[in-house]
Amino acid sequence: MPQYAILQYAPTPGDAQDIPTEEMDAFLRYSDLLQEKGTQILAGHALQSSETATTVRGELVTDGPFLESKEVLAGFCIIEAADLDHALEAAKLNPATWRGAVEVRPILG
């Protein structure tokens, strides 16, 4: 079965403790909801705030994110879905869409 990365973007930098309780509860239920729809999460994690990022471009190492952005990568999950349409339906259920955006990308391999 094909695998897809679901990249979760938040409108502002922040840590998991900044997420409202209702939204955090929705993230905890997300895996169960996807299983009911025939999609399985293989892995996933929230990321620390973008201020903790280190960017490497060739020999240049820069503290923090390289570019200013309105949205930052806040977390990800890897899912197994029947096809892209199935993966997009899973992404629409992701609580990150409440305040930010979700990007779906097929995994090579």
C-alpha angles and dihedrals in degrees: 000000000000120000126220135190114227107202114199119210125194125201095233135024115264146127130257090266088065092062113101114250093245091054093045090052089051090053090052090052094044094088092052091047092052092048089055087055093049097258123120128206108223097183140345144162142180113237129226116254119292090251087074092056124112117201122208122195112170106305094341115101117188128185113234130013114327097230134034110248139177090223129036132200103261103171147330144213134198115222137185112224136167093244143331093284090055090049091050091052088052090050092052088059093053112113090221087078089069094074105003141013139281124217121201119205129175114237116236116237 
